Amino acid sequence: ACWTVFLVTWVHLENLLMLEWETKTKAKQGYGSSSGSTSSGIYGGGGSTIPVVPTPHDSNGVPHRRLISLLAALALTALTRWLVLPVVAVGFKWLVLGRLKPGVYPLWGQYYLRWWVTDQVLRFSGRGFFRLTPGLVNTHLRMLGATVGTGAVVSPEAEVGEPDLVTIGAGAALDPFV
């Protein structure tokens, strides 16, 4: 699913850059005139040509622009994955589910489905930048509704299910293997 964000961003940047390249190329070559351009295109003979594939020695630097668009898409995807998605997922949790209440709920009931969708969104988004330090992990858990005592250390790899129902005492340590 993160690949979807990457592909959409890359295709959008590619389309913008190729549209700019085509516009400049057509203007430079003067389509409609019989100037006898020698670039490789659909028609190999004299007259105007339509460029099909940009060549590496093209003065417009299209291959370099394609690499730049790829790297920009990767950077935007990473930025979205690490900064935006975890915060949006917390907001989604509070909007769709609210505070989780202990109890017995019917399988495939409305409350179960809201819990399941919220759980999938939280799993997909991950902790992002919140996993950088134990203090940020504590902040993330508190944002999700957990009670975390002062001085508690939660490993970034630790999976805490249903944070609304979890209380971590002051000075406690939570390893990923609990």
Solvent accessible surface area in square Angstrom, and as a share of the most:
residue,aa,sasa,rsa
1,A,84,0.65
2,C,36,0.21
3,W,175,0.61
4,T,83,0.48
5,V,51,0.29
6,F,15,0.06
7,L,91,0.45
8,V,99,0.57
9,T,27,0.16
10,W,78,0.28
11,V,81,0.46
12,H,109,0.48
13,L,40,0.20
14,E,17,0.08
15,N,92,0.47
16,L,92,0.46
17,L,40,0.20
18,M,43,0.19
19,L,113,0.56
20,E,70,0.32
21,W,12,0.04
22,E,72,0.32
23,T,83,0.48
24,K,92,0.39
25,T,9,0.05
26,K,101,0.43
27,A,83,0.64
28,K,131,0.56
29,Q,42,0.19
30,G,31,0.30
31,Y,69,0.26
32,G,80,0.77
33,S,55,0.36
34,S,106,0.68
35,S,81,0.52
36,G,35,0.34
37,S,29,0.19
38,T,137,0.80
39,S,44,0.28
40,S,74,0.48
41,G,24,0.23
42,I,105,0.53
43,Y,129,0.49
44,G,84,0.80
45,G,53,0.51
46,G,70,0.67
47,G,26,0.25
48,S,41,0.27
49,T,3,0.02
50,I,75,0.38
51,P,26,0.16
52,V,94,0.54
53,V,104,0.60
54,P,24,0.15
55,T,45,0.26
56,P,112,0.70
57,H,156,0.70
58,D,35,0.18
59,S,95,0.61
60,N,26,0.13
61,G,18,0.17
62,V,2,0.01
63,P,48,0.30
64,H,115,0.51
65,R,56,0.21
66,R,119,0.43
67,L,95,0.47
68,I,108,0.55
69,S,2,0.01
70,L,49,0.24
71,L,97,0.48
72,A,37,0.28
73,A,0,0.00
74,L,78,0.39
75,A,61,0.48
76,L,85,0.42
77,T,11,0.06
78,A,52,0.40
79,L,95,0.47
80,T,39,0.23
81,R,73,0.27
82,W,102,0.36
83,L,83,0.41
84,V,73,0.42
85,L,33,0.16
86,P,0,0.00
87,V,70,0.40
88,V,86,0.50
89,A,2,0.02
90,V,11,0.06
91,G,41,0.40
92,F,59,0.25
93,K,6,0.03
94,W,91,0.32
95,L,152,0.76
96,V,43,0.24
97,L,14,0.07
98,G,19,0.18
99,R,130,0.47
100,L,18,0.09
101,K,123,0.52
102,P,107,0.67
103,G,56,0.54
104,V,150,0.86
105,Y,88,0.33
106,P,98,0.62
107,L,117,0.58
108,W,167,0.59
109,G,18,0.18
110,Q,138,0.61
111,Y,33,0.13
112,Y,47,0.18
113,L,72,0.36
114,R,77,0.28
115,W,66,0.23
116,W,109,0.38
117,V,59,0.34
118,T,3,0.02
119,D,28,0.14
120,Q,71,0.31
121,V,43,0.25
122,L,38,0.19
123,R,165,0.60
124,F,74,0.31
125,S,3,0.02
126,G,28,0.27
127,R,30,0.11
128,G,8,0.08
129,F,48,0.20
130,F,8,0.03
131,R,90,0.33
132,L,117,0.58
133,T,65,0.38
134,P,58,0.37
135,G,44,0.42
136,L,56,0.28
137,V,0,0.00
138,N,13,0.07
139,T,56,0.32
140,H,9,0.04
141,L,3,0.01
142,R,108,0.39
143,M,66,0.30
144,L,10,0.05
145,G,9,0.09
146,A,8,0.06
147,T,82,0.48
148,V,12,0.07
149,G,17,0.17
150,T,113,0.66
151,G,62,0.60
152,A,5,0.04
153,V,76,0.43
154,V,0,0.00
155,S,19,0.12
156,P,28,0.18
157,E,105,0.47
158,A,3,0.03
159,E,158,0.71
160,V,27,0.15
161,G,53,0.51
162,E,56,0.25
163,P,15,0.09
164,D,19,0.10
165,L,89,0.44
166,V,39,0.23
167,T,104,0.61
168,I,15,0.07
169,G,40,0.39
170,A,78,0.60
171,G,59,0.57
172,A,39,0.30
173,A,79,0.62
174,L,41,0.20
175,D,82,0.42
176,P,49,0.31
177,F,186,0.77
178,V,143,0.82
